[in-house]
Amino acid sequence: MSEITLDLKGLKCPLPVLKTRKALTRLATGDRMTVLTTDPMAEIDIPHLCSQDGHTLLSAEKTATGHSFLLSKGD
């Protein structure tokens, strides 16, 4: 199992969710990815992506500049 960080700070909707989806395609099932964003819509879009595509949202936290999400790739 690997763990990567995807820094998407500064990108506006819909780029954070699109780049997250693309990065997830390169991971193996069970791999974890931390996604860092500053786009306020990511608070809605990233959890929706996880539920729609079968990934697990392990945590979602507000940071000083935006959000940090920890995802686990599903099947």
N, C-alpha and C positions, 0 to 999 in steps of 0.2 A: 504494500500500500504506500502510495506516495502522497505528498502534500505540497501544493504550490500556492503562490500568492499572485493574484491578478490585480494590478494597480490600474484602475480605470478613473482615477481622480481627474477632474477637469472635463470629462466627456459628458455630453448632454443626451437625454432621451432621444432616440431609442438605442444609442450606441452601447451603453453599459450592458443591457440585457442581451443584445445581439452578440457582443464580444464574449459574454459569459457563456452563452449557448454554444458558440463555436469552440471555446476552450474546453468545455465539457466533453465535446466529441473526441478530443485527443486523450482523455483519461480512461483508465480502466475502472470497471465497477468497483465501488468501495473507496476509490481514491478521494482525497479531500482537497478542496480549493477554498482559499480565503479570497474574497472579492472586496476591494476597497473602492468606494465611490463617493462623489460629492453631489451627484444629481439627486434632488429630493424625490423624484419619481422612482428611483431604485428601491425605495422602501416598500413600494407596491409591486414593482415589476419583477424583482428578483424572487420574492416568495411565490409569486404567481408562476414564474418560469419553473420553479422546482415542483410545484403541485401539478402543473400541466405536463411536464416532461418526465415525471417519475423520479426526481432527485430528492434528497432529504436536506432540508434546511436545519442545520444543527444549532445555529445561533445567528441572531441579528442584533447588532448593537449600534447605537448612535455614537459617533466619535466627535471630536472637537470640530472636524471639518466636513463630516458627512456620515457615512455608514460603513460598517464592516460586517460581512456575511460569511459564515462558514458553511460550506455545502459538501455533501457527500454524493458522489455520482451513483445513480441508480442503474438498473439493467438497461 
